[in-house]
């Protein structure tokens, strides 16, 4: 059964690669929809007003697209194709377990110019309920497995996982955020949710995403590229935002801005980095 499952997964990825090739020459409806590259300073911060005091430095009606939990062999290619059609870039907070399973998807997300960040190894819903060593291993192994997927192909072997981390379920702790800060990794929450993780229709995802983005007038928006409802809703969300005069900003680590030709930054963490560290970062 396991071998049959692997064959099915490989087939899905192969079909996804065909769809990527077909979408490569898509025409942008509005080449100015993506306003700029938003450089995230190397100084460690916690971003997203849903949980923290500040967010990234966006302008009014400027949106940062982020996707959690992937990559997924069915949904991620659809998300990528939609982003291509609108000529916008996003940040993908991936899990290490899925990166192990679908390294070609990790590589393709990077090839398409998106930022790749980390979201733990296996997505335990609340890292703070784990022991300290288990929690830090979840973070380091996640980053290392994503990096291993990038390293596995010549096209992406010079790219690095961005020094951005999002807690699964947004369940953070001061101690773990401090430990991340000592690894020079910033923590990302969001400014606007979309509820796409709930069992709701794609039309409801569209409605709630637009409602919440309008309420905050932009900022970091969180989606999930493991949900078919998200893939179905995204074109409608982007089209409405475009019609209403919003723009998309693409987050990039400061170090990347200094290194032409690369998309990602920050070397993978040491797998043995389990020692608790204190930090004054809140």
C-alpha positions as CSV (number, residue, x, y, z in Angstrom):
1,X,0.0,0.0,0.0
2,X,2.8,2.4,0.9
3,X,4.4,1.8,-2.6
4,X,1.1,2.5,-4.3
5,X,0.7,5.7,-2.3
6,X,4.1,6.9,-3.3
7,X,3.4,6.2,-7.0
8,X,0.1,8.2,-6.7
9,X,2.0,11.1,-5.1
10,X,4.7,11.0,-7.8
11,X,2.1,11.1,-10.5
12,X,0.4,14.1,-8.9
13,X,3.7,16.0,-8.8
14,X,4.4,15.0,-12.5
15,X,1.0,16.3,-13.5
16,X,1.7,19.5,-11.6
17,X,5.0,20.0,-13.5
18,X,3.0,19.8,-16.8
19,X,0.6,22.5,-15.6
20,X,3.5,24.7,-14.5
21,X,5.0,24.5,-18.0
22,X,1.6,25.4,-19.6
23,X,1.2,28.4,-17.4
24,X,4.7,29.8,-17.9
25,X,3.6,32.3,-20.6
26,X,0.5,33.6,-18.9
27,X,-0.2,37.3,-19.5
28,X,-0.5,39.6,-16.5
29,X,-3.9,41.4,-16.3
30,X,-2.1,44.3,-14.5
31,X,1.7,44.3,-14.4
32,X,1.6,47.0,-11.7
33,X,-0.5,44.9,-9.3
34,X,2.6,43.9,-7.5
35,X,3.9,47.2,-6.1
36,X,7.3,46.4,-4.9
37,X,9.7,44.1,-3.1
38,X,9.4,44.7,0.7
39,X,12.8,44.2,2.3
40,X,12.6,42.8,5.8
41,X,15.4,44.1,8.0
42,X,18.0,41.7,9.3
43,X,17.2,43.0,12.8
44,X,15.0,40.3,14.4
45,X,11.4,41.4,15.0
46,X,8.0,39.8,15.6
47,X,5.5,40.9,12.9
48,X,1.7,40.9,12.6
49,X,-0.8,42.9,14.6
50,X,-3.0,40.0,15.2
51,X,-0.5,39.1,18.0
52,X,2.3,41.7,18.1
53,X,2.7,45.4,18.4
54,X,3.9,46.0,14.9
55,X,3.7,44.6,11.4
56,X,5.9,44.9,8.3
57,X,6.3,48.3,6.7
58,X,3.5,48.3,4.2
59,X,1.6,51.3,2.7
60,X,-2.1,51.8,2.8
61,X,-3.9,49.1,0.8
62,X,-0.8,47.1,0.3
63,X,-1.0,43.3,1.0
64,X,1.6,40.7,1.7
65,X,0.4,37.2,0.7
66,X,1.5,34.3,2.8
67,X,0.7,30.5,2.6
68,X,1.1,28.0,5.3
69,X,1.4,24.2,5.7
70,X,2.5,23.1,2.2
71,X,3.7,22.2,-0.2
72,X,0.8,20.1,-1.5
73,X,0.9,18.2,-4.8
74,X,-2.6,19.3,-5.8
75,X,-3.2,22.7,-4.3
76,X,0.2,24.3,-4.4
77,X,0.5,24.1,-8.2
78,X,-2.9,25.8,-8.5
79,X,-1.9,28.5,-6.1
80,X,1.4,29.1,-8.1
81,X,-0.5,29.3,-11.4
82,X,-2.9,31.9,-10.0
83,X,0.0,33.9,-8.6
84,X,1.6,33.7,-12.0
85,X,-1.5,34.9,-13.8
86,X,-1.6,38.0,-11.5
87,X,2.2,38.4,-11.7
88,X,2.5,38.6,-7.9
89,X,4.9,36.9,-5.4
90,X,4.2,35.4,-2.0
91,X,5.9,33.9,1.0
92,X,5.4,30.1,1.6
93,X,5.7,28.9,5.2
94,X,6.4,25.3,4.6
95,X,6.6,22.2,6.8
96,X,9.7,20.1,6.8
97,X,7.7,16.9,6.5
98,X,6.0,18.0,3.3
99,X,9.3,19.3,1.9
100,X,10.7,15.8,2.4
101,X,7.8,14.3,0.6
102,X,7.6,16.8,-2.3
103,X,11.1,18.3,-2.8
104,X,10.3,19.1,-6.5
105,X,7.5,21.3,-5.3
106,X,9.8,23.2,-2.9
107,X,12.2,23.7,-5.8
108,X,9.5,25.0,-8.1
109,X,8.1,27.5,-5.6
110,X,11.7,28.8,-5.4
111,X,12.2,28.9,-9.1
112,X,9.0,30.9,-9.5
113,X,10.6,33.6,-7.4
114,X,8.6,33.2,-4.2
115,X,10.1,33.4,-0.7
116,X,10.4,30.1,1.2
117,X,10.1,30.2,5.0
118,X,9.5,27.6,7.7
119,X,6.6,26.4,9.7
120,X,8.1,23.6,11.9
121,X,8.7,20.0,10.8
122,X,5.4,18.2,11.3
123,X,3.1,21.0,12.4
124,X,2.3,20.2,16.0
125,X,-0.6,22.5,16.7
126,X,1.0,24.0,19.8
127,X,4.8,23.9,20.1
128,X,4.7,25.4,23.6
129,X,3.1,22.2,24.9
130,X,6.1,20.2,23.8
131,X,9.2,19.9,25.9
132,X,11.9,22.5,25.1
133,X,14.2,20.1,23.2
134,X,11.3,18.6,21.2
135,X,10.0,22.1,20.3
136,X,13.4,23.4,19.1
137,X,14.0,20.2,17.2
138,X,10.7,20.7,15.4
139,X,11.9,24.1,14.3
140,X,15.4,23.1,13.3
141,X,14.4,19.9,11.6
142,X,11.8,21.8,9.6
143,X,14.3,24.3,8.3
144,X,16.9,21.7,7.6
145,X,14.5,19.5,5.6
146,X,13.3,22.5,3.5
147,X,16.9,23.4,2.9
148,X,17.7,19.8,1.9
149,X,14.9,19.9,-0.7
150,X,16.4,23.1,-2.2
151,X,19.9,21.6,-2.1
152,X,18.8,18.5,-4.0
153,X,18.6,20.3,-7.4
154,X,21.3,22.4,-9.1
155,X,18.8,25.1,-10.0
156,X,18.0,25.8,-6.3
157,X,21.1,24.6,-4.4
158,X,22.4,28.1,-4.0
159,X,19.1,29.3,-2.4
160,X,18.5,29.4,1.4
161,X,15.4,29.3,3.6
162,X,14.4,32.8,4.6
163,X,15.0,33.7,8.3
164,X,11.2,33.8,8.8
165,X,9.2,31.5,11.1
166,X,5.5,31.1,11.7
167,X,4.3,29.1,14.7
168,X,1.8,26.4,13.8
169,X,-1.6,27.5,14.9
170,X,0.0,30.9,15.7
171,X,0.6,29.3,19.2
172,X,3.9,31.1,20.1
173,X,5.7,31.4,23.4
174,X,8.1,34.1,24.6
175,X,10.8,31.6,25.2
176,X,10.7,30.1,21.8
177,X,10.5,33.5,20.1
178,X,13.6,34.5,22.1
179,X,15.3,31.3,21.0
180,X,14.4,32.1,17.4
181,X,15.7,35.6,17.8
182,X,19.1,34.2,19.0
183,X,19.1,32.2,15.7
184,X,18.5,35.5,13.8
185,X,15.0,34.4,12.8
186,X,12.0,36.7,12.9
187,X,8.6,35.5,13.9
188,X,5.6,36.2,11.6
189,X,2.0,36.2,12.6
190,X,-0.5,38.1,10.4
191,X,-2.7,41.2,10.2
192,X,-5.6,39.6,8.5
193,X,-6.9,36.0,8.5
194,X,-9.0,34.3,5.9
195,X,-10.5,31.3,7.8
196,X,-9.6,29.1,4.9
197,X,-8.5,26.4,7.4
198,X,-12.1,26.0,8.5
199,X,-14.6,23.7,6.7
200,X,-16.2,26.5,4.8
201,X,-17.0,27.1,1.1
202,X,-14.6,28.8,-1.2
203,X,-17.1,31.7,-1.6
204,X,-17.0,32.1,2.2
205,X,-13.2,32.2,2.1
206,X,-13.4,34.9,-0.5
207,X,-15.9,36.9,1.5
208,X,-14.0,36.6,4.8
209,X,-10.6,37.3,3.2
210,X,-11.8,40.5,1.6
211,X,-13.7,41.6,4.7
212,X,-10.7,41.2,6.9
213,X,-8.2,42.8,4.4
214,X,-10.5,45.8,4.0
215,X,-10.7,46.1,7.8
216,X,-6.9,46.3,8.2
217,X,-6.5,48.0,4.8
218,X,-3.7,45.5,3.9
219,X,-0.8,44.0,5.8
220,X,0.2,40.3,6.1
221,X,-2.6,37.9,5.0
222,X,-2.5,34.3,5.9
223,X,-3.8,31.5,3.6
224,X,-3.1,27.8,3.4
225,X,-1.8,26.1,0.2
226,X,-3.1,22.7,1.4
227,X,-6.8,23.6,1.0
228,X,-8.7,23.2,-2.3
229,X,-11.1,25.9,-1.2
230,X,-8.1,28.3,-1.0
231,X,-7.1,27.5,-4.6
232,X,-10.7,28.2,-5.7
233,X,-11.0,31.4,-3.8
234,X,-7.7,33.0,-4.5
235,X,-8.4,34.2,-8.1
236,X,-11.5,36.0,-6.9
237,X,-9.7,37.5,-3.9
238,X,-6.9,38.9,-6.1
239,X,-9.3,40.1,-8.8
240,X,-11.3,42.1,-6.2
241,X,-8.3,43.5,-4.5
242,X,-7.0,44.6,-7.9
243,X,-10.3,46.2,-8.8
244,X,-10.3,48.1,-5.5
245,X,-6.9,49.6,-5.9
246,X,-4.9,47.3,-3.6
247,X,-1.4,46.2,-4.4
248,X,0.7,43.2,-3.5
249,X,4.2,43.5,-1.8
250,X,6.6,40.6,-1.8
251,X,8.7,40.1,1.3
252,X,12.4,39.4,0.9
253,X,15.1,39.2,3.6
254,X,17.5,42.0,3.7
255,X,20.5,39.7,2.9
256,X,18.8,38.6,-0.4
257,X,18.6,42.2,-1.5
258,X,22.4,42.3,-1.4
259,X,22.8,39.1,-3.3
260,X,21.5,39.4,-6.9
261,X,20.3,36.1,-8.4
262,X,19.1,34.5,-5.2
263,X,15.7,34.3,-3.8
264,X,16.2,33.1,-0.3
265,X,18.5,33.8,2.7
266,X,19.8,32.5,6.0
267,X,21.7,29.3,6.3
268,X,19.9,26.3,7.9
269,X,20.2,25.9,11.7
270,X,22.4,23.4,13.4
271,X,20.4,20.2,14.0
272,X,21.9,20.0,17.5
273,X,20.8,23.5,18.6
274,X,18.6,22.4,21.6
275,X,20.1,24.7,24.3
276,X,17.6,27.1,25.7
277,X,18.6,30.7,25.0
278,X,17.2,33.9,26.5
279,X,16.4,37.0,24.6
280,X,14.9,40.4,25.2
281,X,12.9,40.3,21.9
282,X,9.2,40.4,22.5
